[in-house]
């Protein structure tokens, strides 16, 4: 399905910015708003910072993107939606990698849930060191897990 068809399927207006955002995130995942905006500008020529935030918020609200909240880092976006996966963050370079969950339908954990609540998603962030940074110890740490 093309990006334009995907937008129409979700009852969204097809715009150059929305198509470009979906295409940029299809090529690379876990991008910040600034990284997405730079990729979009390279494709269509211009996009304001405010428009970047608006497009990302709209596509995330429609379920076409997932907003990934990594502590100590700007929000990131990915096209992988509708499944149960988590993220692994390299403490040294900040690379974010998908980690498939052992529980196919989620949530992964079974906390004591207050009466009346229904849990449908679990956000888990694993922290470690990526293979590239493990072999290059000279790279200074850029991200730290919360204390």
LINBEL-V535281 format. One record per residue. N is the residue number from 1. PHI is phi as a letter, one per 20 degrees, with the letter a starting at -180 (* if undefined). Layout:
# LINBEL-V535281
{{N	PHI} {N	PHI}}
This chain:
# LINBEL-V535281
{{1	*} {2	f} {3	f} {4	f} {5	f} {6	f} {7	f} {8	f} {9	f} {10	e} {11	l} {12	d} {13	f} {14	e} {15	c} {16	f} {17	f} {18	f} {19	f} {20	f} {21	f} {22	f} {23	f} {24	f} {25	f} {26	f} {27	e} {28	c} {29	d} {30	m} {31	e} {32	f} {33	g} {34	f} {35	f} {36	f} {37	g} {38	f} {39	f} {40	f} {41	f} {42	f} {43	e} {44	d} {45	n} {46	b} {47	a} {48	f} {49	f} {50	f} {51	f} {52	g} {53	f} {54	f} {55	f} {56	f} {57	f} {58	f} {59	f} {60	f} {61	f} {62	e} {63	n} {64	e} {65	c} {66	d} {67	e} {68	d} {69	d} {70	d} {71	g} {72	n} {73	b} {74	f} {75	g} {76	c} {77	c} {78	b} {79	e} {80	f} {81	c} {82	m} {83	c} {84	d} {85	c} {86	c} {87	c} {88	d} {89	d} {90	f} {91	f} {92	e} {93	d} {94	n} {95	g} {96	d} {97	c} {98	f} {99	c} {100	f} {101	e} {102	f} {103	e} {104	f} {105	d} {106	m} {107	f} {108	f} {109	d} {110	c} {111	f} {112	f} {113	e} {114	g} {115	g} {116	n} {117	e} {118	c} {119	e} {120	c} {121	b} {122	c} {123	d} {124	c} {125	d} {126	e} {127	d} {128	a} {129	c} {130	f} {131	g} {132	f} {133	f} {134	f} {135	e} {136	c} {137	f} {138	f} {139	f} {140	f} {141	f} {142	d} {143	c} {144	c} {145	f} {146	f} {147	f}}
